[in-house]
Each structure stands twice: as C-alpha cells, then as structure tokens.
Amino acid sequence: MLMNEHAAASSVLIPDEIRGDVDTLWRYHDMGHELRQCDVGIGLGSHDLGVAVIGTRLFHEGLFPWIVFTGANAPTTVERFPRGEAVHYREYAMEQGVPADSILVEPRATNTAQNMEYTRQLLAERGIPVRSAVIMSRPYQQRRAYATCKLMWPEIDVVCTSNPLNLDDYVRSIGDSRRVVEMLVGDTQRIEVYAERGFAIPQEMTDEVRAAFERLVAAGYTSRLI
C-alpha cells in the first residue's frame, strides 16, 4: 500500500534534474495577456477540463456573451470525453449555470487550425460578428493557439489564457508529470515546425528556451515530437 502511494505521489512530481528546463518551457508558452472584454470566448478541446472551468468562470465574470467549445476527440481524450471534447465542455458549463443558448458547440475539429477554421465558420453562420476573442486552452498551448489564430483569423484581436494554475498544481490536476513534460516538449517543437509549414505565424524562441527543449529531448521526453 505504501509503495503504491509512493508511486502515485512520484507520478505527479517533476524530477529535480529537469525542473529548471520544464519551468523554462512552461513560462515560454504563457502569453501573459491581460484579460479584457471580447466578443466571444473560444475553448479549445483537449484532455484538460480546465479549459471549460476557465471558460465558465470568465463568462460569469462578463468577459464575453458567447462561448464556443470546439473539439472532437483524439486518442488521448476519447476515454475521458467519449461524447467529444466540446460536448463534455458544454455539459460542464451548463452544470455551472451558463445558459445553453450562450454556448455553441463545434464538434468536428481535430487540430488547432481546424478549431479556428470551424469556429469562424460557425460564428459566421450564426450571424455573430467577431472583432475580438478570448482563446482558452491548456497552459502550454497558449502560444501555439495565438500563432495559429493570427495566421487564420488575422483581423481579430486575440487574448489567450488558461485556467490559472501554477506548474505543480497543473501537474497534480492531470495526475501524470511525464505526460505534461512530453506535451510541453511537443508543443515547443510545433511552434517552429508549424510556422515553417505555413500553419502558424512565427514566434520568437530564445536561446534559453531552445536549450531547455533540446536537453529535455536528450533526456527522452520525445513521445509527442513530430
């Protein structure tokens, strides 16, 4: 029993030898945008229910009159959200008092570019004018979400945010430190790769961030690389 408890506790602790590099990537992906009122909130689907949590909170605080939850399923989410990411997010928001007619569901997107494209189409079909949006995502997806939106929807003002947890609390909420580190490494690689492929606008990456990324790759955190 004690061994099992120790293993469970270890799984939510970031190893000391990589802690500094993980902190560096964590800070890099936080856009640090100041929240302000926008025309719509857009919650990007993932395995992280925190997207729906922050979307619900900001709706109740009056930051936007509409929420779009966008996302189908990925292999990492189908078990947790069998009816689809966006559908489960909507259910959570309604349980927390968000009116059903203030929530739009986009259930087809399987990547960030589709999140933006299909959400834009849905809002246009509903006749909802959009000049600004709060994009809510996993913490380490903020920078990629911003870069993707600015390519695909350049005319709108974008504010990126996430459920405000520090790194340790976020890892505990997910329950698997290795998974979080793997995702951080994968999203860092995608910042440059997706810009090169024309999927996003370029983002500056400092030597410190690049070195941290390379050390984590060398340490074996590679399952999310493309």
Disulfide bonds with the S-S distance in Angstrom:
none
